[in-house]
Amino acid sequence: MNAPTSTVLAPPPPKRLEDMKLPIVMMRDILLKTIFRKNVEMVSDLAQALCLPTQVTQEMVDQARGQRLLEATGTLSATSGNEMGYQLTDAGKARALDALAQSEYFGAMPVPLEVYREQVKRQSVRNVQITRDQLTGAMGHLVLPDSLLDHLGPAVSAGRSILMYGPPGNGKSSISNGIRDALGDKVYVPRAIEYAGQVITVYDPIVHSSAEAEVQDPTSLRRITRYDARYVCCERPTVITGGELTLDMLDLVYNPTARTYQAPLQLKATGGIFIVDDLGRQQEPPQSIINRWIVPLEESKDILALQSGEKFEVPFDTLVIFSTNFHPNEIFDQAALRRIFFKIKIDGPDQENFLKIFAMVARKRGMPLDEATLIHLLKVKYPTIDNVYANYQPNFLIDQMIAICDFEGIPYQMNPDLVDRAWANMFVRDEVIVK
């Protein structure tokens, strides 16, 4: 599959200390805490821990020395390019402990929120243009009508919100995952961002898939830094939630022990996709969930709050996909529906596409097709449910027949009797149970 048409500009590395645009005291404290916690002595090792260029780290070390918080060890290390080592003075240790009492955060220097805003613009999901071939390639494992791709393509390219609705078992979740695969390019995710002196961690290895990066010699003052190492180059992120989604999962998470914040799910999904699956199955009513997204969906910004109650804006650059088995008019009012840019109904397949799916699944499972069985299925079984086909049914029926064959100790095969036994497990009859 060809990559989507998108050129993401990498965040440039800071060249001088003033390029950092962070409070000097905050940078100094993170430097001291990192030396204290990681027990590093060499500037090159410290630069790697702070995710900063060596020359910027050296400036910070020189400032700390000037304040008598650091001192040279007086020894050169032959294994580290004859670098001078540094250690905390007694005053430096006292300051590091005091800083740790205020916040346990150390390591990668955070990116100021205002600086991060500029990177979000450079890698906006709305900059991605998806072609029909790219979308079809990402959906290659699905049998979809061309008319559905006619609606999906513009929705994905617009980078706006999408509501997919329709009867269960017709691939809404699989289509959402296919959209994620179609994006294909890379973005840069900050390890942490800073606002008002507070650290908010963003990079999450559970959510973000880091791309392999070229490893360079950290001891070289002339090494080429291709982008700001405070970011991680990742695939466009995808956050998938289902019935477990609650409104507080969309707020900052404060860690009272570390005294730092963790970004909410939608901020981690910046530049990528946020999938709300099984909408209507959450504890919160669907209307409340949509109401929470009104400002982000309309204004491309979200509002978060610190422990102090101070509210601030963060960029909202996420393709939000809502997926539900309910009809939209049952769970939303018209004002809420207006905020969702694209509404796409996902119906079950017609008979021709059902047979295509059935044959494809049978081939993958190693189940030989049988014409008499297919005729029995189409002429006898499906008329009992008004010939309503669903995408999940071929997988269900074939897996049931495989389970029966395994139990009976016979080769994989299909016949009318096996189909009848499989069919009996696909539906539950309405009946009165005597207690």
Buried (B, 14 or more C-beta within 10 A) or exposed (E): EEEBEBEBEBBEBBEEBEBBEBEEEBBBBBBBBBBBBBEBBBBBBBBBBBBBBBBBBBBBBEBBBEEEBBBEEEEEBEEBBEBBBBBBBEBBBEBBEEBBEEBBBBBBBBBBBEBBBEBBEBBBBBBBBBBEEBBBBBBEEBBBEEEBBEBBBEBBBBBBBBBBBBBEBBBBBBBBBBBBBBBBBBBBBBBBBBBEEBBBBBBBEEBBBEEEEEEEEBBEEEEEBEBBBBBBBBBBBBBBBBEEBEEEEBBBBBEEEBBBBBBBBBBBBBBBBBBBBBBBBBEEEBEEBBBBBEBBBEEBEBEBEBEEEEEBBBBBBBBBBBBBBBEBEEBBEEEBBEBBBBBBBBBBBEEEBBBBBBBBBBEEBEBEEBEEBBEBBBEEBBEEEEEEBBBBBBBBBBBBBBEBBEEEEEEBBBEBEBBEBBBEEBEEEEEEEEE
